[in-house]
Amino acid sequence: MIILAFQNQINVSLQKKDNIYYNNTALVGGYQTSSDPQFVGGVVDINRHYNVLNKELSYITDGVTTEFDVIFQTYDGQYQPSSAEELQVYVNNVETTNFTFLGTVTINDPLVNGDVVSINLLYSINIDDSSFTNPITNSLTNSSFISFLKNNQVNKKSVKGYYAEVKFVNNSKEKAELFSVGSEILESSK
């Protein structure tokens, strides 16, 4: 399982079973360019945290305590993250990754009296990575551009059929003008 976490909200149209892709961008000739999208896997779960009241916890340390509760208040109770990937931890406004999470956050660096520890809850996507191998070059990183493709087994649209026949008739005795005719054609199967 891969967990992708974001500071900003996740696109509302993302659903379970949609496919996640990534691109790495590079500046070439003054333009951001990217390689072909790389498939990561299907979405298993989405943590949008709509019901969490405050997505940041702050503690002022006493110089002794290094372990901090990570329970966020919700409209109907409490939410406790299940993994460290859902959290972003700061000490005195500087991000740290030197912490462990086992229901509580334990800062592994020394803290002094008055240090401020902030714990932010991130939005996250759980992805089935059973068919994903992170390549050595062009690998998935913290700065990769993430995109998704809707699952075409679930999100079907349009009329199905092999052909369409249309006849336009003007029954009026007055002059009529047709401005535009359009159609949408989607491949449904091969």
N, C-alpha and C positions, 0 to 999 in steps of 0.2 A: 504494500500500500504506500503510495506517495501522497503526502499532504502538501498542497500548495497554499500558502497563507498570504493575505493581502491586507494592507492598511485601509484601502478603500473598499467600498461595497462591491459585491460581485454582481455582474449583469443579471437583471431579473429574469431574462429569458433562458438562462442556463438551467437545465433539468438533469435529473438522474438519467444515466445511459447516454448522454451527449458525449462526444469525443473531444478530448483535450489535445491541443497541439502547441508547439513552441517554435519560435524563431529567435535567432540571435542577430542583432542588427550591427552594422558597421558603417562608419562614415566614409563614403567613397565619392570623390569629386564634389564635396559639399552637400551630398544627399545621404539620408539614411537608407541603406539597402539591407536586404536580408537574404538568407539562404531559403531553400524550400522548407516548408513547415515539416516538423518532425512529430510523429504520432507518439503520445505519451500513454494514453489509455482512456477507458470509459469512466465517467463520473459515477461514483458509488454513493457519495453523500455530499451535501452542501451545508455549511454552517454560516448562515447569514446573520444570526443573532439578533433578529428583529425585536425580540422581547427583552433584551438586556438593557437595563436602564442606564448604566454607566459603564463604559468599556475601558475605564482606566482606574486602577487602584494605586494609591500613594501611601507610602509609609515613611516616617522620619525615624531613623535608626537610633538605638541607644549605645551603639558601639560594641554590643555583645551579641545581640540577636542577628542571625543571618538567614533565618527561615521565616517565610511570610505566607500567610493564607492567600489562596487564589480562589475566592468565591465571589462571583458577580451576582448582584441583585437583578431579578427579573420582575416583570409585571405580576407573575403568578408564583414566585418562589425564588429559587437560586439556580445558578448554572456554574458548574465546575468543569473546566477544560479537561480533556482526556489525554492531551499530549503537549509537549513543550513547543511543538510547531505552531500551536494556536496562540503563542505568547510572544510578546516583544518586551524585553526587560531593560530598564535604564537605571543607572546609578548616577545621580547628580546630572541628569540630562544627557548622559553619554551611554549609548547602547552597549550592552554587554551580552556576550554569548556564554560567558563563564558561569553558568548556573545549571542546577539540576532540577528536574521537576518530577516529583512523585506525590502528586496531590497538593503539595506546597512547593513554592519556589525557594531553593536554597542558593544563596549567592556564595560562590566559591572564592571570591576575592575578599581581602580584609575590609571591613567597614569601620568607620569611626563615628563617634557620636555626632548626630546632626546630618549625616548623609541622607539623601532623599532617594528612596527606591520607588520607581514607578513601573507598574506592570500593566501592559496594554493587551486587550483581547483582540486578536486578528480575525478577519473573515477567512474562511478556509474551504478548500475543496478536497475531498478524499477521492483518490483515483486508483483504479485497479491497474497495477503496473506489471501484471503477469506476463505481458508481451513486450515490455519495455526494457531496452538495454541502453543505458546512457553512453553515447559514443565518446571516444577520447577527444576527438576534435568536434567542434560545434555541439558541445554538451549543454544540457539544461543547467542554467545557473540562476542566481538571484536576480540578474538583470535581463533574463530572457523575456521576450514578448509572448504572452500567453493568449491563445485564441481557442475557440471551440466551434465544432460543427454539430448541428442538430442531428439527432438520430432519425434517419429517414424511415425507420420502421414504425416510429411513433408519430412523427410530424409529417403526415401526408397531406397534400392539398391538390386541388384541381379535379376536374372530371377525368375519369379513366375511360380510355377507348382507343380505337385504332385510327379513326378519321372523323372528321366533322364536315357537315355540309350545311351551307348557309344560303338563304335566298332573301334578298332585300326587295320589298314591295312597297311602292308608294300608292296608296289608294286615294290620295287627295287629287283634286283637279288643279290645285295650286302647285307652283314650282317649289321643290324641296331640294335642299343641298346637303349632301353627306360630307361632314368635315373629316371624320376619321373612323377607321375600323381597326381594331386590334385583337390580338389573340395571345394566349400564353401556351407554350408547348413545353411539357416536362416529360422526360424519359421516366417511365415507371418500372420497366423491367426489360430484360434482354432475353 
